[in-house]
Amino acid sequence: MKLAYAVSAVVALALAAPASAATVTLIGTVQNGDTYTNIAPNATSGTVDLNIVGSVGGAYADVYQGTSLAGVGKYNSVRTGGSMTYNLMGMAGDFFTFIWGTVDSYNTLTINNVGGGTETVVGDTIRTLGGYEEGKKNAIVKITATNAFNSVTLTSSGNSFEHAFNPPELAPVPVPAAGLLLLAAVGGLGVAARRRKTV
């Protein structure tokens, strides 16, 4: 991804559980040459727009505006009172990046933790991070979770929440049981070979 600059501004956000917080990092804004693969939500409610391109006044604004992908790059939008949920399935400390098209107080991202509870990020929070350019509507944001999570929900209480997800950048999936059995078998062969040498 080509960025005109990278900003390492980070903020910890308060949660329902006071001892934990998600970390939000503003990476920059969408630039020419950036490519984000939009993914489909697993659940929606209210008015939503899927795989849209371009802008429609009073409805949604292109997250790629001002770049070579304007009017071409696909993104999703949650309208007033609507929501979209994406099953990202991450372990504690995992992160995901996406384009947050509108950084307003009426747009909210909620991380749904596996064991219950949530971590919430409100659009206006992005404005408080160093390097945010007022008037830009296409911030690239990295969210690092504190707890294991199974989904994220985007909601809007006014206008719309335009966004495009990168394919989830999550920690490697643990080795399946079959893989562990294979490792144990190989280890056993090594022990047997060693015993043969000493006899």
Sequence and secondary structure as in RCSB ss.txt:
>XXXX:A:sequence
MKLAYAVSAVVALALAAPASAATVTLIGTVQNGDTYTNIAPNATSGTVDLNIVGSVGGAYADVYQGTSLAGVGKY
NSVRTGGSMTYNLMGMAGDFFTFIWGTVDSYNTLTINNVGGGTETVVGDTIRTLGGYEEGKKNAIVKITATNAFN
SVTLTSSGNSFEHAFNPPELAPVPVPAAGLLLLAAVGGLGVAARRRKTV
>XXXX:A:secstr
   S     EEE   SSTT   EEEEEEE  TT        SEEESSEEEEE S BTTTB  TTTTSTTTTTS E
EEEETT EEEE   B TT EEEEEE    TTEEEEEEETTS EEEEETHHHHTSTT  TT   EEEEEE SS EE
EEEEEESSSEEEEEE S         HHHHHHHHHHHHHHHHHHHHHH 
